[in-house]
């Protein structure tokens, strides 16, 4: 799919409908590869870190999760580009899975929260085939532990492996391990908690007005204030300097 370069990061110029069409028509090509969900924060991190930027740029798709990315993409020649959020992408794929027979494996989050997610998904998508789920151990995995995880995944052969570790760890994780499986790996960060209802979603009007960041800031001011002030300022600065 076409990409638009934003401060050095190649964001897929897509929208939800085109993205789902691509997945349904080209699932075989996506197997063994990974999908990233990019927002302003991850794009700034990738701009400042060459290794992380390469991971974003070499993905099967790097979705425009943050609305500012899709807005820039539209101004740079991709008028149909729209926001594709991690939670929205995840739930759309899960919904389509009931009719396509796609299977899933989930890795990440705490033991309690991933169980809440599992119970929510089984209730919401009764025909969904979840082959496995397990929490993160919140530290780097040893080589042996990675081998064991890949063995567990390959034993059940899912179509999708969903990774909820947070950026940049989840993208690094996907880039390192996805090629050892026949699944499509998707790093969705906090989408596990959002989809499960553990973290409330911003009202639709705030999402449409590009104010979801404000809603999250009001919910978690101590954690997010510095991040938003610093990251958003950097993004605007880098974007003004960006000539590509």
C-alpha positions, 0 to 999 in steps of 0.5 A: 500500500502507498505510504506517506513519509512524515518526519522520516516515518513511512505511514501507510496512506489508508483508511479503515475500509481500505485497510480491511480490504487489503487484509481480506484480499492479501492475508497470505502476503501479510503472514510472517509480518507485522503491523504497527499503530502509529500516533504522534508519540511513536512517530516522534520516537521513531524520528529520533531513533533510527532503529525504531524508525526502521522497524516502523518503516519495514512493517507490513503496514504502519497505521495512522492511529493518530489523527494528526498523521492522517491530516498531514497525509491528506495534505500531502496527496492522499485525500482518502487517508483516515484515522485507523486506531489500534482499538478500532482496527482490532475490533474490526478484524475480530468482527470479520473473523467470525465470518472468515474463520480467522483465529487469534492469539493474545500476548501482553498486559497483566494476568487480570486484565488479559482475562477480562479482555478474553471474557469480553471478547468471548461474550461480544464475539461468540463465534470468535476462535481464540487459540491462546492468551497469556500476560506479559512478564514485564521484563525482556524475555530470554532467548529460551523464553522467546523460543518457548513463546514461538513454540506455543504460538506455532503449535496452535497456528493462529492467523493473528497474534495481538501484542499489547506491550506498549511502544516501542517494546511491542514493535521491537517484539513484533519485528524480531519474532513475527517472521518465525510464525505464519501469523500476522502480528499486530502491536496495539498497545493499550487497545487491550484495555480499551477494547475490554472496557478497562480504560474508557473511550473518549466520546465520539465527538471528541474523537472526531474533533481530534480531542481524544488526547485531551480526554486521556489527559483529563483521565491521567494528568500526572502520567500524560501531561509531560508526554503530551506537552513535550511530544506534541511540541516536538512533532510540530517543530519537526513537521515544520522542518520536514521537507519530505 
